[in-house]
């Protein structure tokens, strides 16, 4: 399976999973159930790693309030 960009797999995640990422911004490891959902949505395999810095930047930007 070809890995999708975060812009493609992020909308596929459940709200609780998105909240986990927001509450654990830039975590060094990802919980196994969260990692599995990301992989099932077409994202990277996070079993023994974390997201790339650009992906964390995307999540942080998506979490900011608009003026």
Order of alpha helices (4+ residues) and beta strands (2+ residues): alpha-alpha-alpha-alpha
